[in-house]
Amino acid sequence: MFEDEAAEPRFTPAQRRLSATMTGYWAAFARTGAPRGAGLPGWRPHRVDRPYTQSLAPQRIGPVDYRREHRLDFWEGLS
């Protein structure tokens, strides 16, 4: 989000794209109250009845099924 002249030259192309995308999300959020905008991967609104997580990995930005990916059913079954 913030420029760091010492670190920036070491960023990979994927990290530079992620940085630009996050700046776009933050600018859209500041402007409209929603992290959505032209050219940005979709970011669905939060709903209590539909848990949702947005992956911000440099190689893939988009929705993630957090419950499935982290096997929460398994972990909750241990308690």
C-alpha positions in Angstrom: 0.0 0.0 0.0 2.8 2.4 0.8 5.8 3.0 -1.5 9.1 1.6 -0.2 11.9 2.6 -2.5 14.3 0.2 -0.8 12.0 -2.8 -1.1 10.2 -2.2 -4.4 13.1 -3.1 -6.8 13.1 -6.6 -5.2 9.4 -7.2 -5.9 8.4 -9.9 -8.4 6.0 -9.0 -11.2 3.3 -10.9 -9.4 3.9 -8.8 -6.2 3.8 -5.6 -8.3 0.4 -6.6 -9.8 -0.9 -7.5 -6.3 0.3 -4.1 -5.0 -1.5 -2.3 -7.8 -4.6 -4.3 -7.3 -4.7 -3.6 -3.6 -4.2 0.1 -4.2 -7.2 -0.1 -6.5 -9.3 -1.8 -3.9 -8.4 0.7 -1.2 -9.0 3.7 -3.6 -12.4 2.3 -4.6 -13.3 1.6 -0.9 -12.3 5.2 0.1 -14.2 6.6 -2.8 -17.4 4.6 -2.7 -17.4 2.5 0.6 -17.1 -0.7 -1.4 -13.9 -2.4 -2.6 -15.2 -2.8 -6.1 -14.3 -1.1 -9.4 -13.6 -1.4 -13.1 -10.8 -3.8 -13.8 -10.7 -5.2 -10.2 -11.5 -8.8 -9.5 -14.9 -9.1 -7.9 -15.2 -8.7 -4.1 -18.6 -9.8 -2.8 -20.2 -8.1 0.1 -20.0 -9.8 3.5 -23.2 -11.6 4.7 -23.5 -13.5 8.0 -25.4 -16.3 6.3 -22.8 -16.8 3.6 -19.2 -16.7 4.9 -16.9 -15.5 2.2 -13.1 -15.0 2.0 -11.3 -13.1 -0.7 -7.9 -14.6 -1.7 -5.2 -12.0 -2.2 -2.4 -14.3 -3.3 -0.2 -12.7 -5.9 -1.0 -15.4 -8.4 -4.8 -15.5 -7.9 -7.2 -12.9 -6.6 -10.7 -14.0 -6.1 -13.2 -15.9 -3.9 -12.0 -18.8 -1.8 -14.1 -21.4 0.1 -12.3 -20.9 3.4 -14.3 -23.5 5.2 -13.4 -26.2 2.6 -9.8 -25.1 2.0 -9.0 -25.2 5.7 -11.1 -28.3 6.4 -13.0 -26.6 9.2 -15.6 -29.4 9.4 -12.8 -31.7 10.4 -11.3 -29.4 13.0 -14.7 -28.5 14.5 -15.4 -32.2 14.8 -12.4 -32.6 17.1 -13.9 -30.5 19.9 
